Amino acid sequence: MITAIIYLKILRIPIITGADMIAPFFALAHGIGRIGCFLNGCCWGALTKYPYPWSVQYPKGTGPFSRHLRQKLITSDATCSLPIHPVQLYETFGNVVIFILLMLIYKKHKRTGVVTLSYLMLYGGLRFITEMFRGESNRPVFGWLTASQTVALGMFTFGVTAYLLCSMTLWKRALPDQETEPAPDAAAEESPSE
């Protein structure tokens, strides 16, 4: 993060503009990272109520197996954990969707900060939902919310609030290129006819 800020300063790119450029790829990288979590068996999901076709089971020596053994949900002679949600893949899918949406927003909107604030709203919403399917970190810390849900709710709320404030103030102003470049028809009309 610090390196990225220094790099942007050297290139004289405003931090928010840089964040807009980086946000889509941050979501994509996060999604790829969650595949690593899935393969490693960390950040696992909660038990599924039914053995869904997409449920996963982890072998001995993994976090889910050890947790289920401690909770006496399985016995020591079991070969794998109980079926759980592949929550890491849910988040991978969600982050890829966020990447696609942010790329579309980046191409369409020219207002500085729109992409970054969209990321905060989209990922905050995604993490809040996927946390409901997590199995290794579902301890409430604030009412019924987990620590991650509290942070996700904060991200979402900040993103929405900042977006609304910018819409009412900063983004109401005309874009610099709209102010300086006259329309082609207007320029043609102003030129003297011979």
matplotlib code that plots the C-alpha trace (Angstrom):
import matplotlib.pyplot as plt

x = [0.0, 2.8, 4.7, 1.6, 1.2, 4.9, 4.6, 1.6, 3.3, 6.4, 4.2, 2.1, -1.1, -3.7, -4.3, -8.0, -7.3, -4.8, -7.3, -9.8, -7.3, -6.3, -9.6, -10.9, -7.6, -7.6, -11.0, -9.6, -6.5, -8.6, -10.8, -7.7, -6.4, -9.6, -8.9, -5.7, -7.7, -10.0, -7.1, -5.3, -8.5, -8.4, -11.2, -13.6, -17.4, -20.1, -21.8, -24.4, -27.9, -28.0, -25.3, -25.5, -23.7, -21.3, -20.6, -17.0, -15.3, -11.7, -9.4, -7.6, -5.1, -7.1, -8.8, -12.4, -11.6, -10.0, -12.8, -15.5, -13.5, -13.2, -16.9, -17.5, -19.4, -17.1, -15.1, -11.3, -11.7, -13.5, -11.7, -13.0, -14.9, -18.7, -20.0, -19.4, -20.0, -17.2, -17.4, -14.0, -15.3, -18.5, -16.1, -14.0, -17.1, -18.3, -14.9, -14.8, -18.3, -17.1, -14.0, -16.3, -18.7, -15.8, -14.2, -17.6, -17.9, -14.3, -15.0, -18.3, -17.9, -15.3, -15.8, -12.9, -13.6, -16.6, -14.8, -13.2, -16.5, -18.3, -15.7, -16.3, -20.0, -19.8, -17.2, -18.7, -22.0, -20.3, -18.3, -21.3, -23.2, -20.4, -19.6, -23.0, -21.6, -18.2, -17.5, -14.2, -14.9, -18.5, -18.3, -20.4, -18.5, -21.1, -24.6, -25.1, -22.5, -19.0, -15.9, -15.8, -19.4, -18.9, -16.0, -18.0, -21.0, -18.6, -17.2, -20.6, -21.9, -18.9, -19.1, -22.8, -22.4, -19.3, -21.0, -24.1, -22.1, -19.9, -23.0, -24.5, -21.3, -18.1, -19.6, -22.2, -19.4, -18.6, -15.7, -12.6, -12.7, -16.3, -15.5, -12.5, -13.4, -16.2, -18.6, -17.6, -20.8, -20.4, -16.8, -18.0, -20.7, -18.3, -15.9, -16.5, -18.0, -16.3]
y = [0.0, 2.4, 1.5, 2.2, 5.6, 6.5, 5.3, 7.4, 10.4, 9.9, 9.8, 12.7, 10.8, 11.8, 9.0, 8.7, 8.5, 5.7, 4.0, 4.1, 2.4, -0.2, -1.1, -3.5, -5.5, -5.5, -7.3, -9.7, -10.5, -11.0, -13.5, -15.4, -15.4, -17.0, -19.9, -20.4, -20.3, -23.0, -25.3, -24.7, -25.4, -22.0, -19.5, -22.4, -22.4, -23.4, -26.8, -27.2, -28.3, -30.8, -32.4, -30.0, -31.0, -28.1, -28.9, -29.8, -32.0, -31.6, -34.5, -35.1, -32.5, -29.6, -26.8, -27.9, -31.6, -30.5, -28.1, -30.8, -33.3, -30.8, -30.1, -33.9, -33.7, -36.5, -39.2, -39.7, -42.6, -40.3, -39.7, -36.2, -33.3, -33.0, -31.2, -27.4, -24.4, -23.6, -20.0, -19.2, -20.0, -17.9, -15.0, -15.8, -15.7, -12.4, -10.7, -11.7, -10.1, -7.0, -6.9, -6.9, -4.3, -2.0, -2.3, -1.3, 1.6, 2.7, 2.9, 4.7, 7.1, 9.9, 11.2, 10.7, 8.3, 6.6, 3.3, 3.3, 4.1, 1.4, -1.1, -0.2, -0.7, -3.8, -5.6, -4.5, -6.0, -9.2, -9.8, -9.1, -11.8, -14.4, -14.0, -15.7, -18.8, -18.8, -21.6, -20.7, -17.1, -16.8, -15.6, -12.4, -9.4, -6.6, -7.9, -10.7, -9.3, -10.8, -8.6, -9.0, -8.1, -5.0, -3.9, -4.8, -2.8, 0.2, -0.1, -0.2, 2.7, 4.9, 4.1, 5.0, 8.1, 9.4, 8.6, 10.6, 13.5, 13.6, 13.4, 16.4, 18.5, 17.6, 15.6, 18.3, 20.5, 20.1, 18.0, 20.0, 18.7, 19.8, 23.3, 23.8, 22.0, 23.7, 21.5, 20.9, 22.4, 25.5, 26.0, 25.7, 28.2, 30.8, 30.7, 33.5, 32.5, 33.7]
z = [0.0, 1.0, -2.2, -4.3, -2.7, -3.3, -6.9, -7.5, -5.9, -8.2, -11.3, -9.9, -10.2, -7.5, -5.0, -5.7, -9.5, -8.8, -6.5, -9.3, -11.6, -9.1, -7.5, -10.3, -10.3, -6.5, -6.6, -9.2, -7.2, -4.1, -6.0, -7.1, -3.6, -2.3, -4.7, -2.7, 0.5, -0.9, -1.9, 1.5, 3.5, 5.4, 5.6, 5.3, 5.2, 7.7, 7.6, 4.9, 6.0, 3.1, 1.1, -1.8, -5.0, -4.4, -0.8, 0.0, 2.5, 3.7, 4.8, 8.1, 9.1, 7.7, 9.7, 9.0, 10.0, 13.2, 14.1, 13.5, 15.5, 18.5, 18.2, 18.3, 15.0, 13.7, 15.3, 15.1, 12.6, 10.1, 6.9, 6.1, 7.5, 7.2, 4.1, 4.2, 2.1, -0.3, 0.9, -0.6, -4.0, -3.3, -2.7, -5.7, -7.9, -6.2, -6.7, -10.4, -10.8, -8.9, -11.2, -14.3, -12.9, -11.9, -15.3, -16.9, -14.4, -15.1, -18.8, -18.5, -15.6, -15.7, -12.2, -9.9, -7.1, -8.6, -9.1, -5.6, -3.9, -6.0, -4.8, -1.2, -1.6, -3.7, -1.7, 1.6, 0.5, -0.7, 2.4, 4.7, 2.9, 2.5, 6.2, 6.9, 5.3, 7.1, 9.5, 11.0, 12.1, 12.9, 16.5, 17.0, 18.4, 18.0, 18.6, 16.1, 13.7, 13.3, 13.2, 9.4, 9.0, 11.1, 8.9, 5.8, 7.0, 7.7, 4.1, 2.6, 4.7, 4.0, 0.2, 0.0, 2.1, 0.2, -3.1, -2.2, -0.8, -4.0, -6.2, -4.4, -4.5, -6.4, -9.3, -10.0, -11.4, -15.1, -16.1, -17.0, -20.7, -20.9, -19.8, -22.2, -25.4, -27.4, -29.2, -32.9, -34.3, -32.1, -33.3, -37.0, -36.5, -34.9, -37.9, -40.3, -43.7, -46.9]

ax = plt.figure().add_subplot(projection="3d")
ax.plot(x, y, z, "-o")
ax.set_aspect("equal")
plt.show()
